[in-house]
């Protein structure tokens, strides 16, 4: 691919906090930024050179973004396929449309994981009540039902433990396709964030251990408390999936660890919330590696602090960001969002240290009541 040198303009589809952190990393490297987002003062637009105000499926707005941009990337996966295809046809989307299309559909995710030889929990696709009944009969309880597209932070999900849960979920089946998956009793959830360039070179960040509360990511900790064998297995499977999809850029794959078994959960074709710790805890962040990959620059080898922990800050803890500024061990990131809602991600903090015990000593008091 062509090298986009500093001074060029990177177009970003989406103006949220991931776009903001991408833009900040790119700015440090000397690039200009253009953002497409419908919101007037979205987080990424606050640090961009150009803001194209338009909807994500607006081809006219996409064309305007293309006029400003030497290369285009996306900061979330809910990009309209026609828009991504437009930029791929223009030769400006190194990541391509395939990873987007797959990650937008949970059924396709499972299919591609299976193609790559990856073990996934039993699942069935359902569109009718009758198909739902057969899926539950085949898979058994407990199970989980999710919309195949859209939904995040637990939205569009149903936990099925009892016949009553099944009756309630069945009533919501209409024109939407769902996936019913076997429930896996897990010991921990981990994610592998990595960057792959157009030549196929892969740079791995440390496997991170994630804790969710109310189906929203609460903390990410490195190193993850898994064995070396589990780390090798996760990386081998992640690489197989990356090659199957032809990934370019930073990408994340989430895994369930259950005993000695590792199961594919889901993937994200862009920098990920569980990779935010890399900004302070690594010599190169997930965002800088992403910019390097899409601009045709060589990836950097990753070196990491002995321990780090990222804690999300939601709207209900908004004032915690300001209190954290007084801590000697806490790095604060405010996303610049004007509207604060109880479950909305408003920022995050990162603690780095010489050991996991050192990290525990530096955790802010407010996080105990998250």
Backbone torsions as a table, in degrees:
resi	resn	phi	psi	omega
1	UNK	NA	158.0	178.1
2	UNK	-70.0	145.8	176.3
3	UNK	-84.7	126.2	174.1
4	UNK	-95.1	112.0	-174.5
5	UNK	-85.1	155.9	173.9
6	UNK	-50.9	140.1	-170.9
7	UNK	106.0	-23.1	175.0
8	UNK	-75.4	172.6	-177.7
9	UNK	-114.5	131.0	177.6
10	UNK	-102.7	123.1	176.3
11	UNK	-91.6	135.9	-179.1
12	UNK	-120.5	123.1	173.7
13	UNK	-84.4	108.3	-176.5
14	UNK	110.0	137.8	-174.3
15	UNK	-120.5	26.2	-180.0
16	UNK	-81.1	-163.0	-175.3
17	UNK	-67.6	-30.9	177.4
18	UNK	-66.3	-41.5	175.8
19	UNK	-63.1	-37.6	178.2
20	UNK	-61.7	-45.3	-179.0
21	UNK	-72.0	-33.6	171.3
22	UNK	-59.7	-48.4	-177.3
23	UNK	-61.7	-41.7	-179.8
24	UNK	-62.5	-43.9	178.0
25	UNK	-62.9	-42.9	-179.4
26	UNK	-65.8	-37.9	178.7
27	UNK	-61.0	-41.7	178.1
28	UNK	-61.2	-28.1	-178.8
29	UNK	-88.8	-4.3	175.4
30	UNK	100.5	10.5	179.6
31	UNK	-90.6	157.6	170.6
32	UNK	-97.3	159.8	-173.2
33	UNK	-130.7	134.1	170.1
34	UNK	-122.1	137.7	-174.9
35	UNK	-126.0	136.7	171.4
36	UNK	-108.0	117.9	179.7
37	UNK	-162.3	143.5	-178.5
38	UNK	-75.4	-19.0	-175.6
39	UNK	-80.3	139.6	-174.7
40	UNK	-61.9	-45.6	-174.3
41	UNK	-128.9	53.1	-177.7
42	UNK	-68.9	161.5	-175.6
43	UNK	-53.9	-44.3	-177.8
44	UNK	-72.1	-35.4	-179.7
45	UNK	-63.1	-27.2	-179.7
46	UNK	-64.4	-21.9	-179.1
47	UNK	-120.0	13.6	-177.8
48	UNK	-96.9	162.6	174.9
49	UNK	-86.4	-32.7	-178.2
50	UNK	-135.1	134.0	174.7
51	UNK	-120.9	112.9	173.1
52	UNK	-91.6	111.8	-177.3
53	UNK	-87.4	109.7	-178.8
54	UNK	-169.8	163.8	178.8
55	UNK	-74.9	158.6	-175.4
56	UNK	-68.9	-18.2	178.7
57	UNK	-104.1	13.7	-177.5
58	UNK	-87.7	105.1	-177.3
59	UNK	-66.8	-31.5	177.9
60	UNK	-66.4	-43.4	177.2
61	UNK	-65.5	-37.6	177.0
62	UNK	-61.9	-40.4	177.8
63	UNK	-61.9	-38.6	177.8
64	UNK	-66.2	-41.0	176.5
65	UNK	-60.3	-40.8	179.8
66	UNK	-62.6	-34.5	178.7
67	UNK	-63.4	-30.7	-178.8
68	UNK	-87.8	-14.5	-164.1
69	UNK	-113.8	139.1	172.8
70	UNK	-87.9	-25.5	177.4
71	UNK	-150.9	151.9	-176.5
72	UNK	-128.0	143.5	175.8
73	UNK	-137.0	175.6	178.0
74	UNK	-130.2	148.0	-177.3
75	UNK	-106.5	-2.5	172.4
76	UNK	-152.7	163.6	-170.9
77	UNK	-90.5	-5.2	-178.7
78	UNK	-85.6	44.9	176.8
79	UNK	-88.9	136.1	178.6
80	UNK	-60.2	133.0	-175.5
81	UNK	-63.1	-32.4	178.0
82	UNK	-64.4	-37.7	179.6
83	UNK	-68.3	-46.0	179.7
84	UNK	-64.3	-37.7	178.6
85	UNK	-65.8	-36.6	176.9
86	UNK	-57.4	-48.0	-178.3
87	UNK	-71.9	-32.6	176.1
88	UNK	-65.7	-41.1	177.4
89	UNK	-64.2	-30.2	177.6
90	UNK	-77.8	-6.6	-177.8
91	UNK	74.7	24.8	-175.4
92	UNK	-114.8	5.2	-177.1
93	UNK	-122.2	83.1	-177.3
94	UNK	-57.7	-30.0	-179.4
95	UNK	-69.4	-23.2	179.9
96	UNK	74.7	173.6	-177.9
97	UNK	-89.9	-28.1	-174.3
98	UNK	-57.7	-51.4	179.3
99	UNK	-58.4	-34.3	176.3
100	UNK	-64.7	-50.3	-176.7
101	UNK	-61.0	-39.2	-179.4
102	UNK	-69.7	-45.9	-175.7
103	UNK	-71.2	-17.9	177.8
104	UNK	-79.1	-7.1	-174.7
105	UNK	-135.8	111.8	-174.4
106	UNK	-61.9	-30.8	176.7
107	UNK	-66.2	-43.4	177.9
108	UNK	-64.7	-35.6	176.2
109	UNK	-56.6	-47.3	-178.9
110	UNK	-64.0	-41.4	-179.4
111	UNK	-61.7	-44.0	-179.6
112	UNK	-69.2	-35.0	176.0
113	UNK	-62.9	-42.6	178.6
114	UNK	-65.3	-38.7	176.7
115	UNK	-58.8	-34.4	-179.1
116	UNK	-84.2	7.2	177.9
117	UNK	78.0	25.4	-175.5
118	UNK	-100.4	136.8	-179.9
119	UNK	-75.1	125.6	176.8
120	UNK	-124.2	149.9	175.5
121	UNK	-60.8	151.0	178.7
122	UNK	-55.4	139.9	-178.5
123	UNK	-149.0	159.8	174.3
124	UNK	-141.9	146.3	174.3
125	UNK	-92.7	135.9	-177.9
126	UNK	-134.0	140.6	175.7
127	UNK	-127.0	-14.3	-178.6
128	UNK	-130.6	164.9	176.9
129	UNK	-60.9	-37.7	179.7
130	UNK	-65.4	-41.5	177.7
131	UNK	-66.0	-35.7	176.5
132	UNK	-62.3	-45.1	180.0
133	UNK	-60.4	-43.3	-179.7
134	UNK	-66.0	-38.9	-179.7
135	UNK	-62.5	-45.9	179.8
136	UNK	-64.0	-39.1	178.6
137	UNK	-64.5	-39.7	-179.3
138	UNK	-71.7	-44.5	-171.8
139	UNK	-86.4	-38.1	-177.6
140	UNK	86.8	170.0	177.8
141	UNK	-105.5	150.3	-0.7
142	UNK	-75.6	157.8	178.0
143	UNK	-148.5	175.9	176.5
144	UNK	-135.8	138.4	176.4
145	UNK	-112.6	132.9	-178.9
146	UNK	-133.5	150.7	169.1
147	UNK	-64.8	144.5	-177.6
148	UNK	-74.0	-21.5	179.2
149	UNK	-140.1	157.0	-176.8
150	UNK	70.1	-179.8	-179.9
151	UNK	83.0	134.6	176.9
152	UNK	-159.3	161.9	-179.2
153	UNK	50.4	40.6	175.7
154	UNK	88.1	-5.6	-179.6
155	UNK	-71.6	143.2	179.0
156	UNK	73.1	26.2	-178.7
157	UNK	-124.2	145.5	-179.8
158	UNK	-132.2	123.5	174.7
159	UNK	-87.9	124.8	-175.3
160	UNK	-111.2	101.5	178.3
161	UNK	-113.1	-28.2	-173.7
162	UNK	-130.6	164.2	174.4
163	UNK	-57.7	-31.8	178.0
164	UNK	-66.0	-40.6	176.0
165	UNK	-59.8	-41.0	-178.5
166	UNK	-66.0	-41.7	179.1
167	UNK	-61.3	-42.2	-179.5
168	UNK	-65.9	-44.2	179.8
169	UNK	-66.7	-39.0	-178.2
170	UNK	-60.4	-35.9	-179.1
171	UNK	-64.3	-25.2	-177.2
172	UNK	-87.5	-6.9	179.9
173	UNK	-73.8	121.9	-179.1
174	UNK	-139.2	-108.5	-180.0
175	UNK	-92.4	3.0	-178.0
176	UNK	-99.2	140.7	174.9
177	UNK	-87.3	136.0	179.5
178	UNK	-120.2	161.6	170.9
179	UNK	-119.4	131.1	176.3
180	UNK	-106.5	122.7	-176.0
181	UNK	-119.9	147.0	173.4
182	UNK	-62.8	132.8	176.3
183	UNK	-72.1	131.5	178.7
184	UNK	-109.8	123.1	173.2
185	UNK	-75.0	112.4	-171.4
186	UNK	-109.2	152.8	173.3
187	UNK	-87.9	-34.3	179.5
188	UNK	-163.8	160.9	173.5
189	UNK	-112.1	133.5	179.9
190	UNK	-132.2	162.2	176.3
191	UNK	-135.6	144.5	175.5
192	UNK	-113.3	107.4	174.4
193	UNK	-94.0	134.9	-178.2
194	UNK	-149.0	168.0	174.0
195	UNK	-129.7	136.5	179.0
196	UNK	-126.5	134.7	178.7
197	UNK	-94.2	177.6	-174.0
198	UNK	-68.7	-18.2	177.8
199	UNK	-88.0	-3.4	177.9
200	UNK	96.0	3.1	176.8
201	UNK	-74.4	136.3	-178.0
202	UNK	-119.1	135.9	174.8
203	UNK	-119.0	118.4	-177.9
204	UNK	-95.1	138.3	165.3
205	UNK	-89.4	164.2	179.4
206	UNK	-58.8	144.3	173.1
207	UNK	-62.7	130.2	-175.0
208	UNK	-109.6	144.8	177.9
209	UNK	-100.1	129.2	-173.7
210	UNK	-114.0	141.5	173.5
211	UNK	-121.6	127.6	178.3
212	UNK	-107.8	147.1	171.4
213	UNK	-131.8	130.6	-176.6
214	UNK	53.4	35.7	176.7
215	UNK	65.7	19.6	174.7
216	UNK	-118.6	138.9	179.6
217	UNK	-60.9	124.0	179.7
218	UNK	-96.5	-60.5	-178.7
219	UNK	-134.5	153.2	169.5
220	UNK	-127.1	128.7	-176.8
221	UNK	-125.8	137.2	170.1
222	UNK	-127.2	141.6	0.9
223	UNK	-76.8	152.1	174.4
224	UNK	-70.6	146.9	-178.8
225	UNK	-86.1	67.1	176.9
226	UNK	-129.0	164.9	-177.3
227	UNK	-78.4	164.4	175.9
228	UNK	-61.5	-37.4	179.2
229	UNK	-63.8	-41.1	178.6
230	UNK	-65.7	-39.4	177.5
231	UNK	-61.5	-45.2	179.5
232	UNK	-62.6	-42.5	-179.2
233	UNK	-63.5	-43.7	179.2
234	UNK	-62.1	-42.2	-178.8
235	UNK	-69.7	-38.6	177.9
236	UNK	-63.5	-44.3	-179.5
237	UNK	-68.8	-38.5	178.0
238	UNK	-62.7	-43.3	179.9
239	UNK	-64.1	-40.1	178.5
240	UNK	-61.0	-42.4	178.9
241	UNK	-67.1	-40.7	179.5
242	UNK	-61.6	-39.3	-179.9
243	UNK	-72.6	-36.1	177.9
244	UNK	-62.2	-36.3	-177.6
245	UNK	-91.8	-13.5	-176.3
246	UNK	66.3	42.9	-175.3
247	UNK	-60.7	138.2	167.4
248	UNK	-130.7	126.9	-179.9
249	UNK	108.7	-174.4	177.6
250	UNK	-80.8	140.6	-170.2
251	UNK	-147.4	152.6	178.9
252	UNK	-132.6	139.9	174.5
253	UNK	-125.2	128.0	179.5
254	UNK	-98.8	140.7	-175.8
255	UNK	-130.9	149.0	170.4
256	UNK	-101.5	133.9	174.0
257	UNK	-109.1	120.5	-179.4
258	UNK	-131.5	104.3	-174.3
259	UNK	62.5	-123.9	177.7
260	UNK	-97.1	3.9	-178.1
261	UNK	-97.8	146.2	176.2
262	UNK	-122.9	127.0	-177.8
263	UNK	-117.9	140.1	172.6
264	UNK	-67.1	135.6	174.9
265	UNK	-108.0	-71.5	179.1
266	UNK	-159.8	175.3	-177.5
267	UNK	-136.9	161.8	177.7
268	UNK	-135.4	123.5	-173.2
269	UNK	-85.4	41.6	-176.8
270	UNK	-167.6	173.2	175.0
271	UNK	-51.8	154.0	-166.7
272	UNK	-130.6	151.8	179.2
273	UNK	-54.0	-37.0	-178.7
274	UNK	-75.6	-0.9	176.7
275	UNK	-105.9	6.8	-177.4
276	UNK	-64.7	-28.8	-179.8
277	UNK	-58.8	-22.5	-175.9
278	UNK	-65.2	-19.5	-178.0
279	UNK	-61.2	-45.8	179.8
280	UNK	-100.5	-28.6	-170.2
281	UNK	-90.3	-8.3	-179.6
282	UNK	-124.4	158.6	178.1
283	UNK	-69.7	-21.3	176.4
284	UNK	-139.8	134.2	-177.3
285	UNK	-84.6	165.3	175.2
286	UNK	-60.1	-28.4	-177.9
287	UNK	-76.2	-43.3	177.8
288	UNK	-65.2	-41.3	177.8
289	UNK	-60.7	-38.5	178.9
290	UNK	-62.4	-46.5	178.6
291	UNK	-60.6	-42.5	178.2
292	UNK	-59.2	-44.8	-176.7
293	UNK	-65.5	-46.9	-175.7
294	UNK	-74.9	-18.1	178.6
295	UNK	-97.9	2.9	176.7
296	UNK	78.7	19.0	178.1
297	UNK	-92.2	154.9	179.6
298	UNK	-66.8	145.2	175.9
299	UNK	-76.2	150.5	178.1
300	UNK	-94.0	146.0	171.8
301	UNK	-65.2	144.0	-174.8
302	UNK	-96.7	127.7	172.7
303	UNK	-122.9	140.9	-169.1
304	UNK	-132.4	147.2	170.5
305	UNK	-59.3	156.4	-179.3
306	UNK	-59.2	-30.4	-178.4
307	UNK	-155.4	148.7	177.6
308	UNK	-157.2	154.2	177.6
309	UNK	-143.9	129.9	176.0
310	UNK	-106.7	135.6	177.9
311	UNK	-124.3	121.9	177.1
312	UNK	-70.6	145.6	176.0
313	UNK	-116.0	116.9	-179.8
314	UNK	-95.3	173.8	-177.4
315	UNK	-57.8	-34.8	-178.2
316	UNK	-72.3	-11.0	177.0
317	UNK	-117.7	25.0	-172.0
318	UNK	-53.1	-41.2	-177.3
319	UNK	-70.1	-13.5	178.7
320	UNK	-64.0	-31.1	177.9
321	UNK	-59.1	-43.1	-177.8
322	UNK	-72.0	-38.0	177.5
323	UNK	-64.1	-33.6	-177.8
324	UNK	-69.6	-20.6	179.4
325	UNK	-61.3	-22.2	-179.4
326	UNK	-86.0	-1.0	-178.9
327	UNK	-88.2	144.4	-179.1
328	UNK	-78.8	-19.7	-175.1
329	UNK	-109.7	-2.2	-171.2
330	UNK	-107.1	127.8	173.5
331	UNK	-97.2	130.3	-171.5
332	UNK	-109.1	135.1	174.6
333	UNK	-127.5	117.1	175.4
334	UNK	-105.7	129.2	-173.0
335	UNK	-83.2	-5.1	177.4
336	UNK	74.7	26.0	178.7
337	UNK	-86.5	132.9	-175.7
338	UNK	-82.9	-34.7	-178.3
339	UNK	-94.9	120.7	-178.9
340	UNK	-103.7	118.0	175.0
341	UNK	-116.6	151.9	-172.2
342	UNK	-51.0	-41.8	-176.0
343	UNK	-101.6	6.8	-177.7
344	UNK	-82.9	136.6	177.7
345	UNK	-74.3	114.9	-176.9
346	UNK	-101.8	-17.9	-178.6
347	UNK	174.2	-172.1	174.3
348	UNK	-152.7	162.4	173.5
349	UNK	-125.3	152.0	178.8
350	UNK	-130.6	135.2	176.4
351	UNK	-115.1	131.2	175.9
352	UNK	-122.3	150.7	-177.3
353	UNK	-163.5	-174.0	-175.7
354	UNK	-89.3	-10.6	-179.0
355	UNK	-165.0	163.1	174.8
356	UNK	-57.0	-37.1	178.6
357	UNK	-65.2	-38.2	177.8
358	UNK	-62.4	-38.1	178.9
359	UNK	-63.8	-43.3	-179.3
360	UNK	-59.5	-37.8	179.6
361	UNK	-66.0	-27.8	-176.9
362	UNK	-92.2	-3.0	-178.0
363	UNK	-65.8	131.5	-179.5
364	UNK	-66.8	148.0	-176.2
365	UNK	-61.4	-34.2	-176.3
366	UNK	-63.8	-25.6	-177.1
367	UNK	-69.1	-19.6	179.5
368	UNK	-67.6	-23.1	-179.6
369	UNK	-110.9	25.8	-176.7
370	UNK	-59.4	NA	NA
